Amino acid sequence: MITRLLFCLLFVTLSAQAGDFRVGAAQVDITPKDGTPLGGFYKFRGSAGVLDPLYAKTIVVEKEGVHAVIVVLDLSGTVRPVVAAARKAIQEQCGIEGDHVMISGTHTHSGPQQPRGSLMDDLTKVNSAPGVAYISALPGLIAESVKQAKSRLVPVTASAAIGKAEGISFNRRVLREGVKEAIWQPKSLTAFDKPAGPVDPDVGVLVFHSAGKPVASFLNFAMHPTSVGGGVKISADYPGVFTRLVSERHGPDMISVFANGCCGNINHTDYITGKRRSTQELGTALAASADAAWPSLQPVTTFKPRIRSELVTLTRKKFSEAQIAKAKDMAANMFTKNFGTVPMAEAVCILETVDKQNVPLVGEVQVIAFSDELAIVALPGEIFVELGLAIKKASPFKHTLIAELANGSVGYVPNREAYPQGNYEIVSARGEAGSGEKLVEVALKLLGQVKSPD
């Protein structure tokens, strides 16, 4: 009788534990050594000193034995080989399926460069010994972050809110009367100038509490992290300040993870006044927006994670023989002469396209949902804000948070209307017009699948 009673109690306990919605979080330092090639520019910059550390931050979600993993790196983005190697290591070391793992980058321009298989690798010297050493170690560090997070799984409740950050982000493309091409990051504006597109002021706040204490938060906003500038000191830029302040104010033991939204054409400079906020000012303003949203956090009903992903093949842009010849001439002198960001970006894009004309341009779209109210979408590139807003508007979920530069990158992804306007992001885009809308279509299809699974 006693044995049977003990067995029943044990069965009930294990059943309760098996049904818990659990979360664990961790962060692992991925700050590079001095001399590591930095990203964000069309030239070599070797790191020298650290303003603030870089991390691989991870949230592991689990219910009924199904895991979903969210990793965000304080890096300019992600590349497919690193993602594949990290997923393999995670599956081997943690027993979590690789396709249940999302890995994105915050897009800080003050972190290490990653190899892109183009002229950029030579320009930035990412293929040098320090660059190779850093990238080789990265998948293992990502897996370690996941391993630690999984070991800390505890039952949690989830809650979400959407804050607003008005006047912090700005569309960096401007339309000028009488000028066909959009102006990129204008030095000054006239009375007739207008932004070429909108911004997304939403600050997504997702918090996981255990026994009344926050253990992890997932924060989301769309804006380029370029406030530190073009120096050689390592920095997580404003996302580092933002996440640190949120944790300090709402739970010192909480891991706060920031994923950048669709910010391919969004910067922090006010092009009307010319004012630029500092890194500290930006992070503080976003933390204030999260603070304002915190009392509005509403519980979300959770279920075991639903994950869907799809590889999407995009059509590469085509170039004339004259464009190709010009790009080759420029490339021959690019290491000794500065042609300017836009011409250099165009030449790099053209030569990469020619070199990879027989290699499919493939990006992964991934969706993770663990509640009927909220889903996370991962997109593979620097996505124009219009595309992110289109996903949010048509999503079947109350809250849709978007992480760009996730699971690899296909470069800039403008919306179709932007292509005739030209300039930096357009000449940098690897895919032809309509590529962004194709990603939106797939994202909405996957959102529908996780909302109402078969």
Secondary structure, DSSP 8 states (H G I E B T S, - for coil): -HHHHHHHHHHHHHHHHHH--EEEEEEEE----TT-BB-SSSS--B---BSS--EEEEEEEEETTEEEEEEEESSS---HHHHHHHHHHHHHHH---GGGEEEEE---SSSB----SSHHHHHHTTTSHHHHHHHHHHHHHHHHHHHHHHHT-EE-EEEEEEEE-TTS-EE-EEE-TT-SS-EES-SS--TT-EESS----EEEEEEEEETTEEEEEEEEE------S-S-SSB--HHHHHHHHHHHHHH-TT-EEEEEE-S-TTEESB-TTT--B--HHHHHHHHHHHHHHHGGG-EEE-EEEEEEEEEEEEE-B----HHHHHHHHHHHHHTTT----HHHHHHHHHHHHHHHTTTS-EEEEEEEEEEESSEEEEE-SSEE-HHHHHHHHHH-SSSEEEEE-SBSS--SEE--GGGGGG-SHHHHH--B-TTHHHHHHHHHHHHHHHHHS--
